[in-house]
Amino acid sequence: MANYLLTGTAGFIAARVAEYLLDGGHTVLGVDNLDDAYDVRMKDYRLAKLKDVEGFTFQHMDISSKDAVEALGTSGPFDAVINLAARAGVRASVEDPWVYVDTNMIGTLNLLELCRQENILKFVMASTSSIYGGDAPLPTPETADSSRPLQPYAATKKGAEAMCYAFHNLYGIDVSVLRYFTVYGPAGRPNMSMFRFAKWINEGLPVQLFGDGEQTRGFTYIDDIARGTILALKPLGFEILNLGGHETITINDLISMFEEMIGREAEIVQFPPPPAEMLANHADVSKAGQLLGWEPQVSLKEGVSRLLEWYTVERAWVNQIETE
């Protein structure tokens, strides 16, 4: 069994990765700064499910602190660092790019330096499909141009990817960079469309639609993403891999799916499209299939059904979660 350092543990993807690792008998040191990028009650909920699990320990800290990350070396040895801590979100990065640089770039550098100092040979990093910019071919392969990010969020992830390669080149650290596309499921980020639609339509609140609704997104269920992340712990040298975004749908059709499953018509309020968002994303995941043996297993309809079942069970508190 292995011992892993997992950052961003209270986050949507990392919390599920932690559950899978612990179920497999591994030990996990989880770290998270529990920031208020979105409603902290959701992070507390995810973390509470982990805290009493055998093999899990938690440390409240910020990876942008060089001294705090360096001190983690005393908790090792670690078989790998899985860096899923990130300041995420396209629109918010336009308003405050500095915090994105701190977490996504400096935080990644601090963790890579920890790997160098402690001889940790494997590093997994969460990147983003936003890195492909506005003119990516569909479905998008990893070889598509990523040199023209449209907003600071993608720019900081591109910088973190480049730093990963530099440490691989200089120190031989084995790196898997995972470009996540749109991920959804129970206890997902409340500022993402899936949670918003579940709450807004269930509660009879206005559904905010940005643009004409004909923009498309490729969605992948959280369990599939968590499995792919763990598969990426294998030795690869240095590889960039798309995970997710395999099943695409327009936002209009997605809203219709929610309406049908919930049994309530949405009250739609339309807003102009944000300039920093892509009109479409759709991942070519063939490389992950070849190198990891990974393929998604949960269909979009099944995944949305599971999300809505979770919302119904947890509704007493989840309907109070802020979606902004």
C-alpha positions as CSV (number, residue, x, y, z in Angstrom):
1,M,0.0,0.0,0.0
2,A,1.1,3.5,-0.7
3,N,1.2,6.9,1.1
4,Y,-0.1,9.9,-0.9
5,L,0.0,13.7,-0.4
6,L,-3.3,14.9,-1.9
7,T,-3.8,18.7,-2.1
8,G,-7.2,20.4,-2.4
9,T,-8.7,17.5,-0.5
10,A,-12.0,19.3,0.3
11,G,-12.5,20.0,-3.3
12,F,-14.9,18.2,-5.6
13,I,-12.5,15.9,-7.5
14,A,-9.9,15.5,-4.8
15,A,-12.4,14.4,-2.2
16,R,-13.6,11.6,-4.5
17,V,-10.0,10.6,-5.3
18,A,-9.3,10.4,-1.5
19,E,-12.3,8.1,-1.0
20,Y,-11.1,5.7,-3.8
21,L,-7.5,5.7,-2.4
22,L,-8.7,5.0,1.1
23,D,-11.0,2.3,-0.1
24,G,-8.0,0.7,-1.7
25,G,-6.1,0.5,1.6
26,H,-3.8,3.4,0.9
27,T,-3.0,6.3,3.4
28,V,-3.7,9.9,2.5
29,L,-2.4,13.1,3.9
30,G,-5.0,15.7,2.7
31,V,-4.3,19.4,2.7
32,D,-6.6,22.3,1.9
33,N,-6.8,25.9,2.7
34,L,-10.7,25.8,2.7
35,D,-10.9,29.1,0.8
36,D,-14.1,30.9,0.2
37,A,-14.0,30.7,-3.6
38,Y,-17.4,29.2,-3.3
39,D,-19.7,28.3,-0.4
40,V,-17.5,26.6,2.2
41,R,-20.3,24.5,3.5
42,M,-19.9,22.3,0.5
43,K,-16.2,21.8,1.3
44,D,-17.0,21.1,5.0
45,Y,-19.5,18.4,3.8
46,R,-16.9,16.6,1.7
47,L,-14.2,16.8,4.3
48,A,-16.5,15.5,7.0
49,K,-17.0,12.3,5.0
50,L,-13.2,11.7,5.1
51,K,-12.1,12.8,8.5
52,D,-13.0,9.6,10.4
53,V,-11.8,7.2,7.7
54,E,-8.9,5.0,8.7
55,G,-5.7,6.0,6.9
56,F,-6.7,9.7,6.4
57,T,-5.2,12.7,8.1
58,F,-5.9,16.3,7.3
59,Q,-3.9,19.5,7.5
60,H,-5.4,23.0,7.0
61,M,-2.8,24.9,5.0
62,D,-2.2,26.9,1.9
63,I,0.1,25.4,-0.8
64,S,1.2,28.9,-1.9
65,S,3.2,29.1,1.4
66,K,6.7,27.8,0.6
67,D,7.5,27.2,4.3
68,A,4.2,25.3,5.0
69,V,4.8,23.0,2.0
70,E,8.4,22.4,2.9
71,A,7.3,21.4,6.4
72,L,5.1,18.6,4.8
73,G,8.3,16.7,4.2
74,T,8.3,15.6,7.9
75,S,5.0,13.7,7.3
76,G,6.4,11.5,4.6
77,P,7.8,9.6,2.9
78,F,5.2,9.9,0.1
79,D,4.9,7.7,-2.9
80,A,3.4,10.5,-4.9
81,V,2.0,14.0,-4.8
82,I,-1.4,14.5,-6.3
83,N,-1.9,18.2,-6.8
84,L,-5.6,18.9,-7.2
85,A,-5.6,22.1,-5.3
86,A,-6.4,25.0,-7.6
87,R,-8.2,28.3,-7.8
88,A,-10.7,27.4,-10.4
89,G,-13.3,29.3,-12.4
90,V,-13.0,31.3,-15.6
91,R,-15.0,34.5,-14.7
92,A,-13.6,34.9,-11.2
93,S,-10.0,34.8,-12.6
94,V,-10.7,37.9,-14.6
95,E,-11.6,39.8,-11.4
96,D,-8.7,38.6,-9.3
97,P,-5.9,37.0,-11.3
98,W,-3.4,37.4,-8.4
99,V,-4.9,34.7,-6.3
100,Y,-4.8,32.4,-9.3
101,V,-1.1,32.9,-9.7
102,D,-0.6,32.3,-6.0
103,T,-2.4,28.9,-5.9
104,N,-2.0,27.5,-9.4
105,M,1.6,28.6,-10.2
106,I,3.4,29.3,-7.0
107,G,1.6,26.4,-5.2
108,T,2.6,24.0,-8.0
109,L,6.2,25.2,-7.8
110,N,6.3,24.7,-4.0
111,L,5.0,21.1,-4.4
112,L,7.5,20.3,-7.2
113,E,10.3,21.6,-5.0
114,L,9.0,19.4,-2.2
115,C,9.3,16.4,-4.6
116,R,12.9,17.4,-5.5
117,Q,13.9,17.8,-1.8
118,E,12.2,14.6,-0.6
119,N,12.9,12.5,-3.6
120,I,9.2,12.0,-4.4
121,L,9.3,10.5,-7.9
122,K,5.7,10.9,-9.0
123,F,3.7,14.1,-9.5
124,V,0.1,14.3,-10.7
125,M,-1.3,17.8,-11.6
126,A,-4.8,18.9,-12.4
127,S,-4.9,21.2,-15.4
128,T,-7.9,22.3,-17.4
129,S,-9.5,22.2,-20.9
130,S,-9.7,26.0,-20.8
131,I,-6.1,25.9,-21.8
132,Y,-7.0,25.1,-25.4
133,G,-8.4,28.6,-26.0
134,G,-11.1,29.6,-28.4
135,D,-10.3,27.8,-31.7
136,A,-9.6,24.2,-30.6
137,P,-10.5,21.4,-33.0
138,L,-13.4,19.2,-31.8
139,P,-12.9,16.7,-30.3
140,T,-9.8,18.3,-28.9
141,P,-6.5,16.3,-28.7
142,E,-3.7,17.1,-26.4
143,T,-1.6,18.2,-29.4
144,A,-4.0,21.2,-30.0
145,D,-2.5,24.6,-29.5
146,S,-2.6,25.8,-25.9
147,S,-0.4,28.9,-26.3
148,R,-3.3,31.4,-26.4
149,P,-5.2,31.2,-23.1
150,L,-8.3,33.4,-23.0
151,Q,-8.2,34.3,-19.3
152,P,-5.9,34.2,-16.3
153,Y,-7.2,30.9,-15.0
154,A,-6.0,29.1,-18.1
155,A,-2.8,31.1,-18.2
156,T,-1.9,30.1,-14.7
157,K,-2.5,26.4,-15.5
158,K,-0.4,26.7,-18.6
159,G,2.4,28.2,-16.5
160,A,2.1,25.3,-14.0
161,E,2.3,22.7,-16.8
162,A,5.5,24.4,-18.0
163,M,7.0,24.3,-14.6
164,C,6.1,20.6,-14.3
165,Y,8.1,19.9,-17.5
166,A,11.0,21.9,-16.2
167,F,11.2,19.8,-13.0
168,H,10.8,16.6,-15.0
169,N,13.7,17.7,-17.3
170,L,16.0,18.8,-14.5
171,Y,15.3,16.2,-11.8
172,G,13.6,13.3,-13.5
173,I,10.3,13.7,-11.7
174,D,7.6,11.5,-13.4
175,V,4.7,13.8,-14.2
176,S,1.1,13.2,-15.3
177,V,-0.7,16.5,-16.2
178,L,-4.4,15.9,-16.4
179,R,-6.5,18.4,-18.4
180,Y,-9.9,18.0,-16.9
181,F,-12.9,18.9,-19.0
182,T,-16.3,19.6,-17.3
183,V,-16.8,17.4,-14.3
184,Y,-20.1,16.9,-12.5
185,G,-21.9,14.8,-9.9
186,P,-23.1,14.8,-6.2
187,A,-21.5,17.5,-4.1
188,G,-20.1,19.2,-7.1
189,R,-19.0,22.8,-7.2
190,P,-22.0,25.0,-6.6
191,N,-20.8,27.7,-9.1
192,M,-21.0,25.2,-12.0
193,S,-24.0,24.7,-14.3
194,M,-24.9,21.2,-13.1
195,F,-25.4,22.2,-9.5
196,R,-27.0,25.5,-10.4
197,F,-29.6,23.8,-12.7
198,A,-30.4,21.2,-10.0
199,K,-31.0,23.9,-7.4
200,W,-32.7,26.5,-9.5
201,I,-35.2,24.2,-11.1
202,N,-35.9,22.2,-8.0
203,E,-36.5,25.4,-6.0
204,G,-38.4,27.2,-8.7
205,L,-35.7,29.9,-9.0
206,P,-34.8,31.7,-12.2
207,V,-32.3,29.8,-14.3
208,Q,-29.5,32.1,-15.5
209,L,-28.6,31.4,-19.1
210,F,-25.5,33.1,-20.5
211,G,-25.7,33.5,-24.3
212,D,-28.2,31.7,-26.5
213,G,-27.8,28.3,-24.8
214,E,-26.4,26.7,-28.0
215,Q,-22.9,26.5,-26.6
216,T,-21.8,22.9,-26.0
217,R,-20.0,21.3,-23.2
218,G,-18.5,17.8,-22.8
219,F,-19.5,16.4,-19.4
220,T,-18.0,13.5,-17.4
221,Y,-19.2,12.0,-14.1
222,I,-17.0,12.5,-11.0
223,D,-16.4,8.7,-10.4
224,D,-14.9,8.3,-13.9
225,I,-12.7,11.3,-13.4
226,A,-11.5,10.0,-10.0
227,R,-10.6,6.6,-11.5
228,G,-8.7,8.2,-14.3
229,T,-6.7,10.4,-11.9
230,I,-5.7,7.4,-9.9
231,L,-4.7,5.5,-13.0
232,A,-2.4,8.4,-13.9
233,L,-0.2,7.5,-10.9
234,K,1.5,4.9,-13.1
235,P,5.0,5.8,-14.4
236,L,4.6,7.7,-17.7
237,G,7.7,9.9,-17.8
238,F,6.0,13.2,-18.7
239,E,2.6,13.1,-20.3
240,I,-0.3,15.5,-20.7
241,L,-3.7,13.7,-20.8
242,N,-7.3,14.8,-21.4
243,L,-9.7,13.4,-18.9
244,G,-13.5,13.9,-19.4
245,G,-15.6,15.9,-21.8
246,H,-16.5,12.8,-23.8
247,E,-20.3,13.3,-23.9
248,T,-21.4,16.6,-25.3
249,I,-24.7,18.5,-25.0
250,T,-25.9,22.0,-25.6
251,I,-26.8,24.0,-22.5
252,N,-30.4,24.3,-23.8
253,D,-30.7,20.5,-24.1
254,L,-29.1,20.1,-20.7
255,I,-31.8,22.4,-19.1
256,S,-34.5,20.3,-20.9
257,M,-33.0,17.1,-19.4
258,F,-33.2,18.6,-15.9
259,E,-36.8,19.8,-16.5
260,E,-37.8,16.4,-17.6
261,M,-36.2,14.6,-14.7
262,I,-37.4,17.0,-12.0
263,G,-40.8,17.4,-13.5
264,R,-40.8,21.2,-13.5
265,E,-40.4,23.8,-16.2
266,A,-37.5,26.2,-15.8
267,E,-37.9,30.0,-15.7
268,I,-35.1,31.1,-17.9
269,V,-33.5,34.6,-17.6
270,Q,-31.0,35.3,-20.4
271,F,-27.7,37.2,-20.1
272,P,-25.0,38.2,-22.6
273,P,-22.3,35.6,-23.1
274,P,-19.1,36.2,-21.1
275,P,-16.2,37.1,-23.3
276,A,-13.8,34.8,-21.5
277,E,-15.6,31.5,-22.1
278,M,-15.3,29.1,-24.9
279,L,-18.3,28.3,-27.1
280,A,-17.6,24.6,-27.1
281,N,-15.5,21.9,-25.5
282,H,-15.3,18.2,-26.4
283,A,-12.3,16.0,-25.4
284,D,-10.5,13.5,-27.5
285,V,-9.7,11.0,-24.7
286,S,-8.1,8.3,-26.9
287,K,-4.6,9.0,-25.4
288,A,-5.9,8.3,-21.9
289,G,-7.4,5.1,-23.2
290,Q,-4.1,4.0,-24.7
291,L,-1.8,5.0,-21.8
292,L,-4.1,4.4,-18.8
293,G,-6.7,2.0,-20.1
294,W,-9.3,4.6,-19.1
295,E,-12.7,5.1,-20.5
296,P,-15.8,6.7,-19.0
297,Q,-18.5,4.4,-17.7
298,V,-21.3,6.6,-16.5
299,S,-23.7,8.1,-19.1
300,L,-24.8,11.7,-18.9
301,K,-28.4,10.7,-18.1
302,E,-27.3,8.3,-15.4
303,G,-25.0,10.9,-13.9
304,V,-27.6,13.6,-13.8
305,S,-30.0,11.2,-12.2
306,R,-27.5,10.4,-9.5
307,L,-26.9,14.1,-8.9
308,L,-30.6,14.8,-8.6
309,E,-31.0,11.8,-6.2
310,W,-28.2,13.3,-4.0
311,Y,-29.8,16.7,-4.1
312,T,-33.1,15.3,-3.0
313,V,-31.5,13.4,0.0
314,E,-29.5,16.4,1.1
315,R,-32.0,19.1,0.1
316,A,-32.6,20.4,3.6
317,W,-29.2,22.1,3.6
318,V,-28.1,21.9,0.0
319,N,-30.9,24.3,-1.1
320,Q,-29.2,27.0,1.1
321,I,-25.8,26.7,-0.7
322,E,-24.9,29.9,-2.6
323,T,-24.4,29.4,-6.3
324,E,-22.4,32.5,-7.0
